[in-house]
């Protein structure tokens, strides 16, 4: 069955992932274990919409030696993690111009989701945006993928997911989606061609 819709992950596909963590380690001397304690701990509840990021991160700033406010921290974070892959965004625009729907599907807490949507302009670049904090489930949970399918109006077998996490790719495939593993810097046009979506070579 032909692909009728594409679903793109954000971090690691549309934007470079992990820059803020690199900044914390390089410029503030924060140990990787201390960074992981947040992102693998309280941040998970933020991603699922169960906890607010500003409240969850505040206790960690003291440990990290962050001298500015929580709001300054989030601004620094979101700006650092906003380096886009313009080749992917150009492909999204061409795919949409060719009549295929494109969706953003991302594990995001609500503050950064709003930043991606409004400041980086992703809200205007996609036909719909699906965030874990709004759904209450995250990739690779089946509930996340099932929510997307219930709203896009096409069958799972007509959707192609582009994601940088193998678990998310496998999770989507287990539910009948097409899915492709993407690494930062990959040729997205070739990846799309491999799955029957052909764009120009410009």
N, C-alpha and C positions, 0 to 999 in steps of 0.2 A: 504493500500500500504506500502511496506517495506521501512525502512529508508535506504537511499543511501548516505547521506551526513550529517555531524554534523557541527554545527556552535557554536563556543565557544566565549562568552564575555571575555574580558581581566580583568578589575578591578572587584574584587569580586568573580571571578571564577578562572582565571589562576594566578592572583596576588592579594595579599591582598590590599584592597582599604582603602584610607584615612590615611595612616601612616604619610604622609607629613603634613597634617592638624593637626594631633595629635602632631607632633613635633613642629610646629609653636606655638601651644597653650601651650605646656608643657615647651619647652626650650626657647621660645622667648616671652612668655606672650601675644601672639596675641589673642584678643577676638574672639570667634566663629563668631560673627556678622561681624567682619572685614574680616575674611577669606571667609565667604559666599558672601560678597559684591563683591569679585573678581570672585569666582567660579560660582556664579549665575548671574554675570554681564558680564564684558568683555570677560571672558573665553569662554562663549557660542559662540561668534563670532570666537574665535580661533578654537574651536571644529568643526565648520562648514567651516573652511578654509578661512574665510573672513578677518582674522586679524592675525598678527604674535604674538606669545606668548611673545617673548622677549620685544616687544614694549608695549604690553598690560599690562604686569605685572610690568614693571619698576616703574610707579607711586605708586604702592602699597607697594613696598619695603621700601620706606621712612616711610610710615604709620606703617608698621610692625616692624620698627626698625632694618631692615636687613642691616648689615654693609658691607657685601661683594658685589661682582658684581652680575649682573643679571645672568651671566653664572654660577657662583658659586651656586646661588639659584636653578637654574634648575638642576644642577648636584646633589645637595643635595636632591632635590625633587625626581628625577628619581631613585636615589639609594635607597631612603627610601621606595618608592612605587615599589619595585622590589622583594618582598618576594613571591616566587612562591609556589603554591600547587603542589608538585611533584607527588602526587597521580593522579591529573587531567592530568598532562603532560604525565605520564606513560600510562594512559588510552588512551590519544590521540595517542600515538605511537602504542599501540596495535590495536586500531581501524584502523589506516592506514595500519598496517601490515596485517590486515584481509581483506583489499580491499575497505574500506569505506573512502571517502574523508573527510578531516577535514579542517575547515576554521576558521580563527579568524575574528570576526565581532565586532568592537569596536568604541565607541564614543571617538575619540582621535584627539588632535591637532598634527601638523606634526612633531614637535621636539620629543615629547615622542613616537609617532608612530615609528619614526626611531630608537629610543632607544630600544623599545620592539623588533623590527624586527632585529636589528643588534647586540646590546650589549647583550640582553637576549637571542638572537638566535631564536626568534619565526619565523623568516623568513624561517628557515630550518625545522621547526617542523610542519608546516601546508602546505596544498596544495594551499592556497591562503589567502591573508590578505585584509580585507575590513575595511577601516577607514572612519569615517564621514568627516574628513577634506579633503579627496581625492574625496569623493562622492558628497559633498555639501549638504548632508542631514544626520540627525542623528536618531538613534532609539529613539522613536518608530515610526518615520515618515514612511509612506508607501513607499516613494521614496527610502529610505535606503534599505528596504527589497526587493523591486522590482529590484534594481540595483544588489543585490547579486544574485537573481534568474536568472537574465539575463546573468550572467557570469559563473555560476557553472554548467549549463547544466542538471539540474534535476528539476523536478516539485516541487512546494512549499510543496506538501503533502509528499515528500520524504526527507525533511530536518527536522532535529531536532535541535532547538536552546536551548542552556544551558545559562541562564542569571540570574543575581541576582536582577533585577528590575522587579517587577510585570507589570509595564506599557509596558516594552519591550516584555515580555512574551505574554501579551494580544494582543499587536500590531502584533506580528508574527502570532499568532493564527487567528486573524481576516483576515489574508491574506492567510490562508490555510496551514501554517506551523504547525508542531508539535513543542511544546515548553515546557520546564520544568524550574521551578523556583529553583535556587540553592542558598544555604546559605553557607558562608565560613565554611569549616569543614565538609560539607555533604559527604556522601559516594557516590562518582560519579558513581561507578560501579553499585550500586543498582539503582540509578536514570536511568542509561542507560538500565539496565535490565527491569525496569518498562516500558520502551518504545521500547522493543523488540531488543535491542542491547546487546548481551551477550558476556562478556569477562570472562577470567579465574578469579579465586578467589585469585590469588597470591597477 
